[in-house]
Amino acid sequence: MSDFDLLIDYSRAQFALTAMFHWLFVPLTLGLSFLLAIMESLYVKTNDIQYKIMTQFWMKLFAINFAIGVATGIIMEFEFGTNWSSYSWIVGDIFGAPLAIEGMMAFFLESTFFALMFFGWNKVSKKAHLFSTWMVAIGSNLSALWILVANGWMQFPTGTYFNMDSGRNEMINFFDVLLSPVAVSKFLHTISSGFVTGALFMIAVSAWFLLKKRDTFLAKKSILIASSFGLLASLYLAFTGDRSAYEVAQKQPTKLAAMEGLVKGGIKEELVLFGLVNPAYSVGSDEPFFLGDLAIPYALSFLAQHNIDAFVPGIDDLVYGNKAQNIMSASEKIRRGKMALHYYSAYVKAKKVNNLEKMKLAKELFDPLRPYMGYGYLNTPEQIIPNTSLSFYSFHIMVGLGSYFIIFFIATLYFSIFNTLENKKWFLYVSILTFPLAFVAGESGWVLAEVGRQPWVIYEMLPTFKGVSNLDSDSVAITFWLFAFTFTTLLIAEIRIMLKEITHGFSKGAE
């Protein structure tokens, strides 16, 4: 393997490491922030001191998670400038705008009111403190909005234009970027997964108290609130997941084909519920994709196009083309892309000598080929398909766990309403074991989103290998292992501090 290949792999691995560690903290912040706001609202409305004790207890756990989450998030943003400087230079005018807004508006809103929320008990009025708690919740989710707008644009670049003079992509319509259907669905799906994570955390900790027969009254109240909130969030998560999958079908057909294991497209396509991917399969081979599977007839066509008679393209259709369905082959896109790069190079050369006539001609020839420019960097048609087995398994793990969470919240709410949780030790243990599955589902979703976008760092516009910085692979490898050690240390520290606060119980919550 060449040094450049190692550089790409380590740069991708380092960013994946940072993002996945960061995502261990973010969903808990998103979910707990609104649960805190709901609990404190109940306190202000009823003046019941029990709700205040509950809010303060969960607020301490929220604060611990919030602090460590901020540290990993800052490191991740710095990596755009260190490991991905080529990417940042090419699209910085577009990608930088949402990140700047996130820092100036959402992050400062969140951080400012966080201090008032955490330290302001008995120092400001009840309503002022409640307002600060709601602002922290809203600020946390606004932070997620701008980050996900940026990521949504990478999945579906819109509202931008490639400037031949500067060699950069520039924003031409901010609202096309902000209100992109991919960005909107990604935002709603992501924050709802955070709500589910926060609810599962609250239920798991409360279940531990019930097993230990400590603070049982407050633990049961917490479970009732969390299970009600979690059930609504999990149902909404399923709805937004369906919408996200529809957007993938419209905007990223290669990702859809990979995550569904669809090799040859067709109408009335079935949806695979479970499947065992054939390790011998590769794009273009005669090997079947599955060694065995269980599927629902017609369901994929309906979910992807809202019409069971609709054609859903498969891997072979997208790689080798399908004239009957007017699908261009990847080889033709690559050919056009290389022509686009040729005319762009001719434009740059003509500009250097100020040959206006040749510049005009090169631009006229380039413009029709502009959408294929990114393909010009690829060498083989098969490169357009992401890792199929990883895409398939990550998608189905995410969907399977999401379905389980709905059932779990229904059961928890039922047992909570009828006050039978204390007598069901087996279910309390299930509740504790269910919480880590929220992270498995969330991380699987991000694996699908990012692996499924490959080979592009910006879908159909810029291949991943064109976005890396000009660095020595050894330097990136060293920082990868340093980050792995640091993040693991932070995670262990958070778990230990969390467990220590939990063992103190609700009794130390009130100030």
C-alpha positions in Angstrom: 0.0 0.0 0.0 1.4 3.4 -1.0 1.9 6.3 1.5 -1.0 8.1 -0.1 -3.3 5.2 0.4 -2.3 5.0 4.0 -2.8 8.8 4.4 -6.4 8.4 3.1 -7.1 5.4 5.3 -5.7 7.0 8.5 -7.4 10.4 7.7 -10.7 8.7 7.3 -10.2 6.5 10.4 -9.2 9.4 12.5 -12.3 11.4 11.6 -14.5 8.4 12.0 -12.9 7.8 15.4 -13.6 11.3 16.5 -17.1 11.4 15.1 -18.1 8.1 16.7 -16.7 9.0 20.1 -18.4 12.4 19.8 -21.7 10.7 19.0 -21.5 8.8 22.3 -22.1 12.2 24.1 -24.3 14.2 21.7 -27.5 12.1 21.7 -27.6 12.0 25.5 -27.3 15.8 25.5 -30.1 16.2 23.0 -32.5 13.9 24.8 -31.7 14.8 28.4 -32.0 18.6 27.7 -35.7 18.3 26.8 -36.4 15.8 29.5 -35.0 18.3 32.0 -37.1 21.1 30.6 -40.2 19.0 30.8 -39.5 18.0 34.5 -38.8 21.6 35.5 -42.0 22.7 33.8 -43.9 20.3 35.9 -42.1 21.7 39.0 -43.0 25.3 38.1 -46.6 24.4 37.3 -47.3 22.1 40.3 -44.8 23.6 42.8 -44.1 19.9 43.8 -40.6 19.8 45.3 -40.2 16.2 44.1 -40.0 17.5 40.5 -37.3 19.9 41.5 -35.3 17.1 43.2 -35.6 15.0 40.0 -34.6 17.8 37.7 -31.5 18.6 39.8 -30.4 15.0 39.9 -30.7 14.5 36.1 -29.2 17.9 35.5 -25.9 16.9 37.2 -25.7 13.9 34.9 -26.5 16.1 31.9 -23.7 18.6 32.9 -21.1 15.8 33.1 -22.0 14.6 29.6 -22.3 18.1 28.2 -18.8 19.1 29.2 -17.0 16.0 27.7 -19.2 16.2 24.5 -18.0 19.7 23.9 -14.3 18.7 24.0 -14.7 16.0 21.4 -16.8 18.2 19.1 -14.2 21.0 19.0 -11.5 18.4 18.0 -13.7 17.1 15.2 -14.1 20.6 13.7 -10.3 21.2 13.8 -9.8 18.1 11.8 -11.4 19.8 8.7 -8.4 22.1 8.7 -5.7 19.6 9.6 -6.5 16.3 7.8 -9.0 17.6 5.2 -7.6 21.0 4.1 -8.1 20.3 0.4 -11.8 19.6 1.0 -12.0 22.7 3.2 -10.4 24.9 0.6 -12.6 23.7 -2.2 -16.0 24.0 -0.4 -15.1 26.2 2.6 -17.4 29.0 1.4 -20.4 26.6 1.7 -19.5 24.2 4.4 -18.0 26.9 6.7 -21.2 28.9 6.8 -23.4 26.5 8.8 -20.4 25.7 11.1 -19.9 29.4 11.8 -23.5 30.0 12.6 -23.5 26.9 14.9 -20.6 28.5 16.8 -21.9 32.0 16.9 -25.6 31.4 17.6 -26.4 27.9 18.8 -23.3 27.1 20.8 -23.2 30.5 22.6 -26.9 30.4 23.3 -26.6 26.9 24.7 -23.4 27.7 26.8 -24.7 31.1 28.1 -27.9 29.7 29.5 -26.2 26.5 30.7 -24.4 28.5 33.4 -27.7 30.1 34.5 -29.5 26.7 34.4 -26.8 24.8 36.4 -25.8 27.5 39.0 -28.9 29.6 39.1 -31.1 27.6 41.4 -32.5 29.9 44.1 -30.6 32.8 42.5 -33.2 33.7 39.9 -37.0 33.3 39.8 -38.5 30.0 39.0 -39.7 31.2 35.6 -36.4 32.7 34.7 -34.6 29.5 35.6 -37.2 27.5 33.6 -36.6 29.8 30.6 -32.8 29.1 30.8 -33.4 25.3 30.9 -35.6 25.5 27.8 -33.0 27.7 26.1 -30.3 25.1 26.8 -32.6 22.4 25.2 -33.3 24.6 22.2 -29.7 25.7 21.9 -28.5 22.0 22.0 -30.7 21.1 19.1 -29.9 24.2 17.2 -26.3 23.1 17.4 -27.3 19.8 15.9 -29.3 21.7 13.2 -26.3 23.5 11.7 -24.0 20.6 11.9 -26.5 18.4 10.1 -27.2 21.1 7.5 -23.5 20.9 6.7 -23.5 17.1 6.6 -26.7 17.1 4.6 -25.1 19.3 2.0 -22.2 16.7 1.7 -24.9 14.1 1.0 -26.8 16.2 -1.5 -24.9 19.3 -2.7 -27.3 22.0 -3.7 -27.5 25.8 -3.8 -23.9 25.9 -5.0 -21.9 26.6 -8.2 -18.4 25.7 -9.3 -16.4 28.9 -10.1 -13.9 28.1 -12.9 -11.9 31.2 -12.0 -11.3 30.4 -8.4 -11.5 26.6 -8.7 -13.9 26.5 -5.7 -17.5 25.7 -5.1 -19.4 28.8 -4.0 -22.8 29.2 -2.3 -25.4 30.9 -4.5 -28.5 30.2 -2.4 -28.2 29.8 1.4 -31.8 28.7 1.8 -31.4 25.9 -0.7 -28.6 24.6 1.5 -30.5 25.2 4.8 -33.9 23.8 3.6 -32.5 20.9 1.5 -34.9 18.0 1.9 -31.9 15.8 2.8 -30.7 18.2 5.5 -34.2 18.6 7.0 -34.9 14.9 7.1 -31.4 14.2 8.5 -31.9 16.8 11.2 -35.3 15.5 12.3 -34.2 11.9 12.3 -31.0 12.6 14.2 -32.5 14.7 17.0 -35.3 12.2 17.5 -32.7 9.4 17.9 -31.2 11.6 20.6 -34.5 11.9 22.3 -34.8 8.1 22.4 -31.3 7.8 23.8 -32.0 10.3 26.6 -35.2 8.5 27.5 -33.5 5.1 27.5 -30.8 6.5 29.8 -33.3 7.8 32.3 -35.2 4.5 32.3 -32.0 2.5 32.8 -30.7 4.5 35.7 -34.1 4.6 37.3 -34.4 0.8 36.9 -31.2 0.4 38.8 -32.7 2.4 41.7 -35.7 0.2 41.7 -33.5 -2.9 41.8 -31.6 -1.4 44.7 -34.9 -0.3 46.3 -33.6 3.2 46.6 -35.5 6.5 45.8 -38.3 4.3 44.4 -40.9 7.0 44.2 -38.7 9.4 42.2 -37.3 6.6 40.1 -40.9 5.6 39.1 -41.8 9.1 38.3 -38.7 9.5 36.1 -39.6 6.3 34.3 -43.2 7.4 33.6 -41.9 10.7 32.1 -39.1 9.1 30.2 -41.2 6.3 28.8 -44.0 8.7 27.7 -41.4 10.9 26.0 -39.5 8.0 24.6 -42.6 6.4 23.0 -43.5 9.6 21.2 -39.9 10.1 20.2 -39.5 6.5 18.9 -42.6 6.7 16.8 -41.4 10.0 15.4 -38.0 8.4 14.8 -39.7 5.7 12.7 -41.5 8.4 10.7 -38.4 10.5 10.0 -36.5 7.3 9.2 -39.0 6.5 6.5 -38.6 10.0 5.1 -34.8 9.8 5.2 -34.9 6.5 3.3 -37.1 8.1 0.7 -34.7 10.9 0.3 -31.8 8.4 -0.1 -33.8 6.7 -2.8 -34.3 10.0 -4.7 -30.8 11.5 -4.1 -28.4 8.6 -3.4 -29.5 5.5 -5.4 -26.1 3.8 -4.9 -26.5 4.0 -1.2 -30.0 2.6 -1.4 -28.9 -0.3 -3.6 -26.0 -1.1 -1.2 -28.1 -0.9 2.0 -30.8 -3.0 0.6 -28.6 -5.5 -1.1 -30.3 -4.9 -4.5 -28.1 -6.1 -7.3 -30.5 -6.1 -10.2 -33.3 -3.5 -10.1 -36.9 -4.0 -11.1 -40.5 -3.2 -10.3 -42.4 -4.5 -7.3 -39.1 -5.0 -5.5 -39.1 -6.8 -2.2 -37.7 -5.4 1.0 -35.2 -7.6 2.8 -35.9 -7.8 6.5 -33.0 -10.1 7.4 -30.2 -11.4 5.3 -26.8 -13.0 5.4 -24.4 -11.3 3.0 -22.3 -13.5 0.8 -18.7 -12.7 1.5 -17.8 -13.9 -2.0 -19.9 -11.2 -3.6 -18.3 -8.3 -5.4 -19.7 -5.7 -7.8 -20.0 -7.3 -11.2 -19.5 -10.9 -10.1 -21.9 -13.7 -10.7 -22.1 -14.5 -7.0 -25.4 -13.9 -5.3 -25.5 -11.0 -2.8 -27.2 -13.1 0.0 -26.6 -16.6 1.3 -30.1 -16.4 2.7 -32.7 -13.7 3.4 -36.3 -13.0 4.5 -38.1 -10.3 2.5 -41.5 -8.6 2.2 -42.8 -8.5 -1.4 -43.3 -5.1 -3.1 -42.3 -3.2 0.0 -39.0 -1.7 -1.3 -40.7 -0.2 -4.4 -43.4 1.3 -2.2 -41.0 2.7 0.4 -38.5 4.0 -2.2 -41.0 5.5 -4.6 -44.4 5.3 -2.9 -45.6 3.1 -5.7 -45.3 -0.7 -5.9 -45.0 -0.6 -9.7 -42.1 1.8 -9.5 -38.6 0.7 -10.8 -35.9 0.7 -8.2 -32.4 0.6 -9.7 -29.9 -2.0 -8.4 -26.2 -2.0 -8.2 -25.7 -3.4 -11.7 -28.1 -0.8 -13.2 -26.2 2.0 -11.6 -22.7 0.7 -12.5 -23.3 -0.6 -16.0 -26.4 1.4 -17.0 -29.9 0.5 -18.0 -31.1 2.0 -21.3 -34.7 0.8 -20.8 -34.8 2.9 -17.6 -32.7 5.8 -19.0 -29.9 5.1 -16.4 -26.5 6.2 -17.6 -23.6 3.9 -16.9 -20.9 4.9 -14.5 -18.3 4.4 -17.3 -20.1 7.1 -19.4 -20.2 9.4 -16.5 -16.5 8.9 -15.9 -15.8 9.6 -19.6 -17.8 12.8 -19.4 -16.1 13.7 -16.1 -12.6 13.4 -17.6 -13.7 15.6 -20.5 -14.9 18.2 -18.0 -11.6 18.1 -16.3 -9.8 18.5 -19.6 -11.9 21.6 -20.6 -11.4 23.1 -17.1 -7.7 22.6 -17.4 -7.8 24.3 -20.8 -9.7 27.2 -19.3 -7.1 27.6 -16.6 -4.2 27.5 -19.1 -6.0 30.1 -21.4 -6.6 32.4 -18.5 -2.9 32.4 -17.6 -2.1 33.9 -21.0 -5.4 36.0 -21.0 -6.7 34.3 -24.2 -10.3 35.3 -23.9 -11.4 33.4 -27.0 -10.0 30.1 -25.7 -11.4 30.7 -22.3 -14.9 31.3 -23.7 -14.7 28.1 -25.9 -13.4 26.0 -22.9 -16.2 27.3 -20.7 -18.9 26.5 -23.4 -17.6 23.0 -23.7 -17.3 22.6 -19.9 -20.7 23.7 -18.9 -22.8 20.7 -20.2 -20.3 18.4 -18.6 -20.2 20.3 -15.2 -22.5 17.7 -13.3 -20.0 14.9 -14.2 -16.8 16.7 -13.1 -16.4 14.6 -9.9 -16.6 11.4 -11.9 -13.5 12.4 -13.8 -11.3 11.6 -10.8 -12.5 8.0 -10.8 -10.9 5.1 -12.8 -13.4 2.2 -12.8 -17.2 2.1 -12.8 -17.3 -0.2 -9.8 -15.8 2.5 -7.6 -19.2 4.3 -7.4 -20.6 1.6 -5.1 -19.9 1.8 -1.4 -19.0 -1.1 0.9 -22.1 -3.3 0.4 -21.9 -5.6 3.4 -21.2 -2.7 5.9 -24.0 -0.6 4.4 -26.5 -3.5 4.5 -25.7 -4.6 8.1 -25.5 -1.1 9.6 -28.9 -0.2 8.0 -30.7 -3.3 9.2 -29.2 -3.1 12.7 -30.4 0.5 13.0 -33.9 -0.4 11.7 -34.2 -3.5 13.8 -33.2 -1.7 17.1 -35.5 1.2 16.2 -38.4 -1.2 16.0 -37.5 -2.8 19.3 -37.4 0.5 21.1 -41.0 1.2 20.2 -42.0 -2.1 21.7 -39.8 -1.5 24.7 -41.3 1.9 25.4 -44.9 0.6 25.1 -44.1 -2.1 27.7 -42.3 0.3 30.0 -45.2 2.8 29.9 -47.7 0.0 30.5 -45.9 -1.4 33.5 -45.3 2.1 34.8 -49.0 3.2 34.5 -50.1 0.0 36.3 -47.3 0.4 38.9 -45.9 -3.1 38.4 -42.3 -2.3 37.5 -40.9 -3.0 41.0 -42.2 -6.6 40.8 -40.7 -7.3 37.4 -37.0 -7.6 38.1 -36.3 -9.3 34.7 -37.7 -6.2 33.0 -35.6 -3.9 35.1 -32.5 -5.8 34.0 -33.8 -5.6 30.4 -34.1 -1.8 30.8 -30.5 -1.5 31.9 -29.3 -3.6 29.1 -31.4 -1.8 26.5 -29.7 1.6 27.0 -26.3 0.7 25.3 -28.3 -0.5 22.3 -29.3 3.1 21.7 -25.6 3.9 20.9 -25.4 0.8 18.7 -28.4 2.0 16.7 -27.1 5.6 16.5 -23.5 4.6 15.5 -25.0 2.2 12.9 -26.9 5.1 11.4 -23.8 7.2 11.1 -21.9 4.3 9.6 -24.6 4.0 6.9 -24.7 7.7 6.3 -20.9 8.1 5.8 -19.8 4.7 4.4 -22.9 4.7 2.1 -21.7 8.0 0.6 -18.4 6.6 -0.5 -16.4 7.0 -2.7 -17.5 10.7 -2.3 -16.7 13.2 0.4 -19.3 15.4 -1.4 -21.7 13.1 -3.3 -20.9 13.0 -7.0 -18.8 16.1 -6.7 -15.6 15.4 -4.9 -14.1 11.9 -4.2 -12.8 11.3 -0.7 -9.1 10.9 -1.8 -9.2 14.4 -3.4 -10.1 16.0 -0.1 -7.2 15.0 2.1 -4.4 17.2 3.3 -0.9 16.9 1.9 0.6 15.2 5.0 2.9 12.3 5.8 0.8 9.2 6.7 2.9 8.6 9.8 1.9 11.9 11.3 -1.8 11.1 10.9 -1.2 7.6 12.2 0.4 8.9 15.4 -2.4 11.4 16.0 -4.9 8.6 15.4 -3.6 6.5 18.2 -3.2 9.6 20.5 -6.8 10.5 19.9 -7.9 6.9 20.5 -6.1 6.9 23.8 -7.4 10.4 24.8 -11.0 9.7 23.8 -11.0 6.3 25.6 -9.7 8.0 28.7 -12.4 10.7 28.5 -15.1 8.0 28.0 -13.9 6.1 31.0 -13.7 9.3 33.1 -17.3 10.1 32.2 -18.6 6.7 33.0 -16.8 6.7 36.4 -18.1 10.2 37.3 -21.6 9.3 36.1 -21.6 6.2 38.2 -20.4 8.1 41.2 -23.2 10.7 40.9 -25.8 8.0 40.3 -24.8 6.1 43.5 -25.3 9.3 45.5 -29.0 9.1 44.5 -31.8 11.6 44.2 -31.3 12.6 47.9 -28.3 14.8 47.0 -30.1 16.4 44.1 -31.9 19.2 46.0 -30.0 22.4 46.8 
